[in-house]
């Protein structure tokens, strides 16, 4: 099957390629890339995309747009484009942050998209096409209210329970994933270069515990919602529009989303549904208001609107 385009989401926990063609969207996934992962991130991402393109039968893609949580250095961007040129030499290739790609696909209009996954980023678009972003600072400096932050809080709560010689749902959940909670275990988590994905995995346990009425887990989710609401409020002010679309795997978790919906009802903000996955084409994004936030492979900016996508 021939594909005419593909979107790629590069996350800390997972990479997802969405191949579009013949009226269908085919999604293939692989591991994400951790900020702590050693090596040339540009080359690592390109190799992952190459494998996913092959799985999707999309080596003949004419347009490829990548949204990445990783902030790549100039040499890494050069490496990314060079490696992809070998695999898809005729394609128009663009690179942006994951929040901008999410906004373009989920809203494509004035307003805010708040992407809540392993990390957090909010992108605001004004009526005149201006685009600005909030958070997206990574798991140490930002990602406020993200799955990785909720996971960190869960880990701390589990170790607090150890100090207090008590058992709790969160302690049991963390011990099921890591084993007995010794000082070595905590050090081993952060020594692993994929530690953001590990912590994000605990967020699932927090949601499950909260759904079963655990007050400690519920308080952690409430704190996450407080952070997300603050980011959403700043973004809405920048956009000059009250529509907010929440995307991302953690943002779609029922325990978190229910709390977010209740808080949005108390704010002057509207929680809106995202557009269907096939509503916005790649060429439209590459040549529209988002183009100023996209880095193109060499001279692809001049040819971003070619073809009939």
MOTALIN-V69519 format. One record per residue. RES is the residue in one letter. BURIAL is I if it has 9 or more other ideal C-beta (glycine too) atoms within 8 Angstrom, else O. Layout:
# MOTALIN-V69519
res:RES burial:BURIAL
res:RES burial:BURIAL
This chain:
# MOTALIN-V69519
res:X burial:O
res:X burial:O
res:X burial:I
res:X burial:I
res:X burial:I
res:X burial:I
res:X burial:I
res:X burial:I
res:X burial:I
res:X burial:I
res:X burial:I
res:X burial:I
res:X burial:I
res:X burial:I
res:X burial:I
res:X burial:I
res:X burial:I
res:X burial:I
res:X burial:I
res:X burial:I
res:X burial:I
res:X burial:O
res:X burial:O
res:X burial:O
res:X burial:O
res:X burial:I
res:X burial:O
res:X burial:I
res:X burial:O
res:X burial:I
res:X burial:I
res:X burial:I
res:X burial:I
res:X burial:I
res:X burial:I
res:X burial:O
res:X burial:I
res:X burial:O
res:X burial:O
res:X burial:O
res:X burial:I
res:X burial:I
res:X burial:I
res:X burial:I
res:X burial:I
res:X burial:I
res:X burial:I
res:X burial:I
res:X burial:I
res:X burial:I
res:X burial:I
res:X burial:I
res:X burial:I
res:X burial:O
res:X burial:O
res:X burial:I
res:X burial:I
res:X burial:I
res:X burial:O
res:X burial:O
res:X burial:I
res:X burial:I
res:X burial:I
res:X burial:I
res:X burial:I
res:X burial:I
res:X burial:I
res:X burial:I
res:X burial:I
res:X burial:I
res:X burial:O
res:X burial:I
res:X burial:O
res:X burial:O
res:X burial:O
res:X burial:I
res:X burial:I
res:X burial:I
res:X burial:I
res:X burial:I
res:X burial:I
res:X burial:I
res:X burial:I
res:X burial:I
res:X burial:I
res:X burial:O
res:X burial:I
res:X burial:I
res:X burial:O
res:X burial:O
res:X burial:I
res:X burial:I
res:X burial:I
res:X burial:I
res:X burial:I
res:X burial:I
res:X burial:I
res:X burial:I
res:X burial:I
res:X burial:I
res:X burial:I
res:X burial:I
res:X burial:I
res:X burial:I
res:X burial:I
res:X burial:I
res:X burial:I
res:X burial:I
res:X burial:O
res:X burial:I
res:X burial:I
res:X burial:I
res:X burial:I
res:X burial:I
res:X burial:I
res:X burial:I
res:X burial:I
res:X burial:I
res:X burial:I
res:X burial:I
res:X burial:I
res:X burial:I
res:X burial:I
res:X burial:I
res:X burial:I
res:X burial:I
res:X burial:O
res:X burial:O
res:X burial:O
res:X burial:O
res:X burial:I
res:X burial:O
res:X burial:I
res:X burial:I
res:X burial:I
res:X burial:I
res:X burial:O
res:X burial:I
res:X burial:I
res:X burial:O
res:X burial:O
res:X burial:I
res:X burial:I
res:X burial:I
res:X burial:I
res:X burial:I
res:X burial:I
res:X burial:I
res:X burial:I
res:X burial:I
res:X burial:I
res:X burial:I
res:X burial:I
res:X burial:I
res:X burial:I
res:X burial:O
res:X burial:I
res:X burial:I
res:X burial:I
res:X burial:O
res:X burial:I
res:X burial:I
res:X burial:O
res:X burial:O
res:X burial:O
res:X burial:O
res:X burial:O
res:X burial:I
res:X burial:I
res:X burial:I
res:X burial:I
res:X burial:I
res:X burial:I
res:X burial:I
res:X burial:I
res:X burial:O
res:X burial:O
res:X burial:O
res:X burial:O
res:X burial:O
res:X burial:I
res:X burial:O
res:X burial:O
res:X burial:O
res:X burial:I
res:X burial:I
res:X burial:O
res:X burial:O
res:X burial:I
res:X burial:O
res:X burial:O
res:X burial:O
res:X burial:O
res:X burial:I
res:X burial:I
res:X burial:I
res:X burial:I
res:X burial:I
res:X burial:I
res:X burial:I
res:X burial:I
res:X burial:I
res:X burial:I
res:X burial:O
res:X burial:I
res:X burial:I
res:X burial:I
res:X burial:I
res:X burial:I
res:X burial:I
res:X burial:O
res:X burial:O
res:X burial:O
res:X burial:I
res:X burial:O
res:X burial:I
res:X burial:I
res:X burial:I
res:X burial:O
res:X burial:I
res:X burial:I
res:X burial:I
res:X burial:I
res:X burial:I
res:X burial:I
res:X burial:I
res:X burial:I
res:X burial:I
res:X burial:I
res:X burial:I
res:X burial:I
res:X burial:I
res:X burial:I
res:X burial:I
res:X burial:I
res:X burial:I
res:X burial:O
res:X burial:I
res:X burial:I
res:X burial:O
res:X burial:I
res:X burial:O
res:X burial:I
res:X burial:I
res:X burial:I
res:X burial:I
res:X burial:I
res:X burial:I
res:X burial:O
res:X burial:I
res:X burial:I
res:X burial:I
res:X burial:I
res:X burial:O
res:X burial:I
res:X burial:I
res:X burial:I
res:X burial:O
res:X burial:I
res:X burial:I
res:X burial:I
res:X burial:O
res:X burial:I
res:X burial:I
res:X burial:O
res:X burial:O
res:X burial:I
res:X burial:O
res:X burial:I
res:X burial:O
res:X burial:I
res:X burial:I
res:X burial:O
res:X burial:I
res:X burial:I
res:X burial:O
res:X burial:O
res:X burial:O
res:X burial:O
res:X burial:O
res:X burial:O
res:X burial:I
res:X burial:I
res:X burial:I
res:X burial:I
res:X burial:I
res:X burial:O
res:X burial:O
res:X burial:O
res:X burial:I
res:X burial:I
res:X burial:O
res:X burial:O
res:X burial:I
res:X burial:O
res:X burial:I
res:X burial:I
res:X burial:O
res:X burial:O
res:X burial:I
res:X burial:O
res:X burial:O
res:X burial:O
res:X burial:I
res:X burial:O
res:X burial:O
res:X burial:I
res:X burial:O
res:X burial:I
